[in-house]
Amino acid sequence: MMRPDKMDRLGEKQIRHIVQHSDPDISQLKLVMGESGGAYDSGHPNLSNRFADSFWYLKAMSLLAQNHHVMFCRQTLLGGFYELINHATLEPNPSFWAALLFARKMGRQVWHTEVQRVNAVNDSHHQRHHDDNGGLRRRQVPTTTNSTTTADHSEQQQLDQRVYAHCHLHPNPQLTILILNYSPNATAILQQLDGMLPSDLIPRDEYIVTSEGDDLESSTVLVNGREPTLSLPPKTVGEARQQILVPPHSYSFVQFSPQSTISKRKCGGF
């Protein structure tokens, strides 16, 4: 679950098989992931019901959205060790919050994304790792609800981040990006977004999701440092000098206001 390179290969192989072997006579039908839970045989205790599961879950939903799937059915809501709701306590498991944020924030217009630079500050040694390329740039203008993605990573550090971008069109067009930081010790810093200035990326709402005690096996998550509620209040950023930061072993949804330049340019034209 925490090996993004392995998940890339496995996910892309499975998706390629599905898309290539689709019957052309039914190509107009919508693809649905009918059942998936991250681990077979009712899941795995202390793994598929813990914070680490969210990384697999979010990546799977993102990859399938990019490849013509319009629905993802999680196995299960209640029951087994991959349940979204703990059947004993009726409290949400960590992936419940991942599902809720994805459903609310990631729209149905899916962008091609290309990671050209993700700077990272090592939390232990305060070292920066970067290359000389751009930032996060769009690969190609989306033409349908779903499309494929290409990510280029020129340094080992960049192998620890994945970025996905969707547009919500209603009620007002706005862009949301999902950043998965698999690194155990480095905070990811998004330096650029399609070459835009920091002032183009505000105002925005951030939902930074971490585990209690920075423990991947934790059953408790924090959203912007607090235990979440169904209202999921965001951290609103209105100053251009504030960078987009994603701590080690965490993920973040960043939703740009419909009034922001980036939402107008990327989502306003559909």
N, C-alpha and C positions, 0 to 999 in steps of 0.2 A: 504493500500500500504506500510506502514511503520511498519507493524507487521510481521516480518519474520517468526515467529512460526506459525501464522495463514496462511500465504501464503504457507508455507511448507505443512500443512495439506490439504489445499484446492487443491493445485497443484498436490500433490501426489495422492489424491483421484481421481481426474479427469483423470490423466494419467493412473493410475491403471485400471480404468474402460475402457479406450480406448484400452489399450494393451490386457487386459484379454478378451475383447469382439470382438477382431479383428477376422474376418472370416479366418479360416486356409487356405481356398482355395485362398485367396488373400494376404496371409502373405508375399509374395515376393514383393508386391507393396510397394512403399515408402509412408510413412505417411507425411502429410502436414497439418499445421494449416492454414485453409482456410480463417479465418476472426477472428480477436480479437483486442479489443481496450481498455481494462481496465475498461470501464464503459459503461453500456448499454444506449440506447436511445440517440445516437450521442455524448456520452461522458458527462463529467461534467466540466463546466467552472471553471477555477482557480484550477483544479486538474489534469485532464487527459491531459491538455495542459501546464502543469507546471513541474518543476524539479522533484517533487515527483513521477511523472509517470514513470520516467526512472528506478526506482528501481523495480517496478512491471514488466516493459517491459523486462529488462535484466534478471531478475530471470525467467520469463516465457520462454524466448528463451533458456536459459541455461537448464532448466528442460526438455523441449521438445527435445533438442539436445541429452540429456542423455537417452532419451526414444524413439529412433528410428525415430524421425522426421527429415526431411532433408530440410524443408522450413517453414518459418513463414511469413504469410501475414498480415501486419498491416492494421487495419481499422482506419484511411484512410491516403492517402497521402495529399489530400486536401478535406476539408469538415467536418463539425461537430467540436466538442471540443476535439476530439482525433486525429486530423490531425497532421501529422509530419511537414507540412509547413503551416504557418499561412495564411489563404486565403485572409485576408485583407491587410497584409503587404508583403506577399511572403517571409518573414523571417523564418528561421528554428525554430521550437519549440524545447525545450530541448531534447525530445526523438529522434529527428532526429540525434543528435550527438551520442546518445547511439547506435542507429541502425548502423550508419556509422562505429563507432569504432568496434562494434561486428562483422560486416561483414568483415572488413579489417584485424582484429587481431586474431579472434578466428577461428582456423582451423577446419577441419572435423574429425580429430581423437580426441575423447573425453575421458578424464581420469576419473576414479573413484577417488574421493578425500575424505579425512578424516581430519577434523580439530581437532587436538589434543591440540593445544595451540595457542591462539591469545592474546598476551599481549595488554593491553590498558592503555593509560595514560589519566586520567581525566583532561580535559583542564581547569577545574575550580579549582580542588584541587590537581592536580599533583599526583594522587594516582595510583599505579600500581596494576593490577589484573592479576593473572596467576595461573596455576596449575603446577604439576610436570611432566607432560607428554611431548611428543616430540614436534612436530610442525605441519606443514602441510605435510602429508605423502600420498603416493599413496595407495589406498585401494587394487587395483588389476590391473594387466596389461590389457590394453584395447585389445579387440580382433576384434572389428568391428568399423565402423565409429561412432556409438553411443552406450552408455552403461549407466547403472544406477549409482547412487551415494549414499554414506552413510556418514553422518556427525555426529560426536560425540561431544557433548558440555558438559563439566563437571562443568562449572560455569555460573552464570547468565550473566556475561559480554559477554561470548562467544555466547550467543543467538543473539547478535547484529551484528554478521558478517557471511557472506556466501562467499565461495570461489569455483570457478570453473576453470578447467584447460583443455585446448585444445592444440593439436599440428597442426601447419601448416607444410605441407610436401613439398610445392613448393614455390619458387624455391629451397630453402634450408630448411631442417627440423629445426623448432624452437618451443619452448614452450611459450604459453601465459597463464597467469592466470588473472582472473577477481575477484576482491575483492569488495564486497558490504558491506559498513559499515553503519548500520542502527542506530548506537548510536548517540544520540543528543549532547553528551558532551565528548566523549572519542575518542582519536586518536588510531586507531588500528596499531599494530606493528607486522609484520610477522617476527618471530624470526628464524624459521627454515623452510626448504623446503626439505622434504624427508631426513632429517638428514645431508644435505650437508653443507659444510662450506660457509661462506660469499663470499669467493673467487670463489666458483663454480657458483655464481649467477650474475656474471658480464662477459662482459658488458651487459647492458639491457637498454631498453627504457621504460619510464613510462609516462602514460597519466592519470593524477590525475584530476578528473572532480568534480567541486564544483559548487554551485549556487552563483549568485551575492548576496552579503550581507548575505550569509549563510541562505537563505530563501527558504524553500521547495516550496513556492508558486511563486518563481521567474520564469520569462520566459527567463531569460538570464543565460547561463552557462559559466563557465571558464574552460579551459583546461590548466593545469599547470599555473594557475593564469592569463591567458589571454583569451580574447574572441576568439573563434576558427575560423579557416578558413578551407576550404576543404583540404588543404595540411596537416593539423593536425601535426605540428612539435612536436616531443617528447622531453621529458627531458631525456637526455642520462646519465646514471650512469656508471662510470668506476672504482670507488673506492669501495673496499670491505667493508670499514667501514661505508658506507652509508646504513642505514636500509631502508626497504620497509615500508613506513608510509602511512596510509590512514586517512585523517581528519574526524571529525564527519560529519554525514549526507552527505557522498560523496562516490564515487566509483572510482576504479582505474583499468586500464588495464596495466599489466606489461609483456612486451614481451622480452624474453631472446634471446640474439644473437645466431645465429647458431654456433658461435665459443665458446659459453659458455659451461661449463661442463654439466650443467643441461639439456640444449637442446640436447647435444650429447647423453646423457644417456637416456633421456626420449623419444626423437623423432627420434634419428638417426638410431634406429634399425628396424624401420618399413619398 
